[in-house]
Amino acid sequence: MNRLSFAAFAAVLVVSSTIALADPRPFTFTTDTYAMGKGNFEYEQWVTWRHHKEDDSGYDKVEFRHEFEFGLADNFDFAVYLPSWSYEDSEDQQGAKFGSIDVEGIYYISNPRTDFVGVGLYAEAKIGDEFLGFEGKLLVQKDIGQWVFAYNLVLETSIDGVFNSTVENEVEGEIKHTFGVSYALTPSLLVGGEAFIESAYADWSVYEKTAVYAGPVVSWQGHDHFWVTVTALFQVSSEADEPDFRLRMIAGWVF
């Protein structure tokens, strides 16, 4: 294990041990439809590790996001992400890099527990050094007894070079389907699995590739204010330029 791999595991272990867990997040790659509720405020720490590519065996990348989420209404949450950043060890890049500043809004149409199905609409905007990003999601979820079933339809657009007049803009589009299933072994421990199918399009007109990932997820709901969720995903497709392994941890504290 190289130093970056060790650093990724250390980051997960340290944050997991110091931030126990409240507003439950059963998944990390699939967005749920649990509203925070008016007046509530939550901090979330994201750590995502991407490891090994078929065409770059030494590839490692750790991404960090710091989210502040507010319940502006019982059915609407608003979030701000402080500057995200990453550390990469690959053939293309060595060292740390600024990512983006993001804002997010989620409108909850129905509740997964009390209604026939929970439905939400998600919108996010990102701004980086030389790119703009936009992401929209349709969120669907149903809780049945101890089971949680969730699905997201995701449309994402990235416009590179938008702040550089000397280069031509490059538009990349993605369509993603994410799935999550979780079961509550105890009131504080959920286990299950996640998967996603992600297809990329140049200028939204030229198909490029499709990557498929699947793996286990564990969520621990600690006391009234703390939670942590970890997902490990393995590539089950054969895209040589996509990571073979992704590990994501999200830990939260509700104030």
C-alpha positions in Angstrom: 0.0 0.0 0.0 1.5 3.3 -1.0 1.4 6.5 1.1 -1.7 7.9 -0.6 -3.6 4.6 -0.1 -2.7 4.7 3.6 -3.7 8.3 3.8 -7.2 7.5 2.4 -7.8 4.8 4.9 -6.4 6.9 7.7 -8.8 9.7 6.8 -11.8 7.4 6.9 -10.8 5.8 10.2 -10.0 9.1 11.9 -13.2 10.8 10.9 -15.3 7.7 11.6 -13.9 7.5 15.1 -14.3 11.1 15.9 -17.7 11.7 14.4 -20.2 9.2 15.5 -23.6 10.0 13.9 -28.5 11.6 13.4 -30.4 12.6 10.3 -29.8 9.2 8.7 -28.1 8.8 5.3 -28.4 5.1 4.4 -26.3 5.6 1.2 -23.4 7.7 -0.1 -23.8 7.4 -3.9 -27.6 7.4 -3.8 -29.5 10.5 -2.4 -32.4 9.7 -0.1 -35.6 11.6 0.4 -35.4 12.3 4.1 -36.0 16.0 4.7 -34.0 17.7 7.4 -37.0 19.7 8.6 -37.4 23.4 9.0 -34.8 25.0 11.3 -32.3 22.1 11.4 -28.7 22.5 10.4 -26.2 19.7 9.6 -22.5 19.5 8.8 -21.3 16.6 6.6 -17.7 15.6 5.8 -17.2 13.7 2.6 -14.1 11.6 1.7 -14.0 9.7 -1.6 -11.1 7.5 -2.5 -10.6 6.3 -6.2 -8.0 3.6 -6.7 -6.3 1.8 -9.6 -7.1 2.0 -13.3 -6.4 -0.7 -15.9 -4.4 1.9 -17.9 -2.8 3.5 -14.8 -2.1 0.9 -12.2 -0.6 3.5 -9.8 -3.7 5.7 -9.9 -4.9 7.1 -6.5 -7.2 10.0 -5.8 -8.7 11.3 -2.6 -11.5 13.9 -2.7 -12.7 16.0 0.2 -16.0 17.9 0.4 -17.4 19.9 3.4 -21.1 20.4 3.3 -23.3 22.7 5.4 -27.0 21.8 5.0 -30.0 23.9 6.2 -33.6 22.9 6.5 -35.3 26.1 5.1 -38.7 24.4 5.2 -40.1 21.1 6.1 -39.9 20.1 2.5 -36.9 22.0 1.3 -33.2 21.8 2.1 -30.4 24.1 1.0 -26.7 23.2 1.2 -23.4 25.0 0.6 -20.2 23.1 -0.1 -17.0 24.8 1.0 -14.2 24.6 -1.6 -13.7 20.9 -2.4 -10.2 19.7 -3.1 -8.4 16.5 -4.0 -5.0 14.9 -3.8 -4.0 12.8 -6.8 -1.2 10.4 -7.6 -1.4 9.4 -11.2 0.4 9.6 -14.6 -1.4 12.9 -15.3 -1.1 14.7 -12.0 0.8 14.7 -8.7 -0.4 16.7 -5.7 -3.3 18.7 -4.4 -5.9 20.5 -6.5 -8.8 22.8 -5.9 -12.1 21.4 -7.0 -15.1 23.7 -6.8 -17.6 25.6 -4.7 -21.1 24.2 -4.8 -24.7 25.0 -3.9 -27.5 22.5 -3.7 -31.3 22.5 -3.2 -33.6 19.6 -2.6 -37.4 19.9 -2.8 -39.3 16.9 -1.2 -42.6 16.2 -2.9 -43.6 13.2 -0.7 -42.4 11.1 2.2 -41.0 7.6 1.8 -42.4 6.4 5.2 -45.9 8.0 5.3 -46.7 8.2 1.5 -46.9 5.5 -1.1 -43.4 6.5 -2.3 -41.0 9.3 -1.4 -40.1 11.6 -4.3 -37.7 14.6 -4.4 -36.2 16.9 -6.9 -32.5 17.8 -6.6 -30.5 20.6 -8.2 -26.8 21.5 -7.8 -24.5 24.1 -9.3 -20.7 24.0 -9.2 -18.1 26.6 -10.1 -14.4 25.8 -10.4 -11.2 27.5 -11.8 -12.2 27.0 -15.4 -15.5 25.1 -15.4 -19.2 25.3 -14.5 -21.1 22.2 -13.5 -24.9 21.5 -13.2 -26.5 18.4 -11.8 -30.2 17.5 -11.6 -31.7 14.4 -9.9 -35.1 12.7 -9.6 -35.1 11.0 -6.3 -37.4 8.0 -5.6 -37.4 6.1 -2.3 -39.7 3.6 -0.4 -39.3 2.4 3.2 -41.0 -0.9 3.9 -40.5 -2.1 7.5 -36.8 -2.4 8.1 -36.0 -2.1 4.4 -35.0 1.1 2.4 -35.2 1.1 -1.4 -33.9 4.1 -3.3 -33.3 5.1 -7.0 -31.9 8.3 -8.5 -32.0 9.4 -12.1 -29.1 11.8 -12.6 -28.3 14.3 -15.4 -25.0 16.1 -15.1 -23.3 18.7 -17.4 -19.8 20.0 -17.1 -18.6 23.0 -19.2 -14.8 23.2 -19.3 -12.9 26.3 -20.3 -15.8 28.6 -19.7 -13.6 31.2 -17.9 -10.7 31.0 -20.4 -11.3 33.0 -23.6 -8.2 31.4 -25.3 -9.7 27.9 -25.5 -12.8 26.4 -26.9 -15.4 25.2 -24.4 -15.8 21.5 -23.9 -19.1 20.2 -22.8 -19.4 16.8 -21.1 -22.8 15.2 -20.3 -23.5 12.2 -18.0 -26.6 10.1 -17.4 -26.5 8.1 -14.3 -28.8 5.6 -12.6 -28.1 4.9 -9.0 -29.7 2.2 -6.8 -29.6 1.5 -3.1 -31.0 -1.2 -0.8 -30.5 -1.2 2.9 -31.8 -3.2 5.9 -31.9 -2.1 9.5 -30.3 -4.9 11.6 -30.8 -2.7 14.6 -32.2 0.8 15.1 -28.6 2.1 14.8 -27.0 -0.2 12.2 -28.0 -0.5 8.5 -26.4 -2.8 6.0 -27.0 -3.2 2.3 -25.7 -2.5 -1.2 -25.4 0.3 -3.8 -24.8 0.3 -7.5 -24.7 2.8 -10.3 -24.6 2.9 -14.1 -22.9 6.0 -15.6 -22.8 6.9 -19.3 -20.8 9.8 -20.7 -21.5 11.9 -23.8 -19.3 14.5 -25.5 -21.4 17.6 -26.1 -24.4 15.6 -25.2 -24.4 14.2 -28.7 -21.5 11.6 -29.0 -21.7 8.5 -26.8 -18.3 7.8 -25.1 -18.6 5.1 -22.5 -20.6 3.4 -19.7 -19.1 2.4 -16.4 -20.9 0.1 -13.9 -20.2 -0.2 -10.2 -21.6 -2.2 -7.3 -20.7 -3.0 -3.7 -21.7 -3.0 0.0 -22.8 -0.1 2.2 -22.9 0.2 6.0 -24.5 3.0 8.0 -24.3 3.6 11.7 -26.7 5.9 13.4 -25.1 6.9 16.7 -26.8 9.2 19.1 -29.3 12.0 18.4 -26.7 14.1 16.5 -24.3 11.8 14.8 -24.1 9.3 11.9 -21.6 7.8 9.4 -22.1 5.8 6.2 -19.4 4.0 4.1 -19.8 2.5 0.7 -17.2 0.4 -1.2 -17.8 0.0 -4.9 -16.1 -2.2 -7.5 -16.1 -1.7 -11.2 -18.0 -4.5 -12.8 -17.6 -3.1 -16.3 -14.4 -3.0 -18.3 -13.6 0.7 -18.8 -9.8 1.0 -18.7 -9.8 4.7 -17.9 -12.2 4.5 -14.9 -11.1 3.5 -11.3 -11.5 -0.1 -10.4 -12.4 0.7 -6.8 -14.2 3.6 -5.1 -14.6 4.1 -1.4 -16.8 6.9 0.0 -17.5 7.9 3.6 -19.9 10.6 4.7 -20.0 11.5 8.3 -22.6 14.0 9.7 -23.4 16.1 12.8 -26.8 17.6 13.2 -26.9 20.8 15.3 
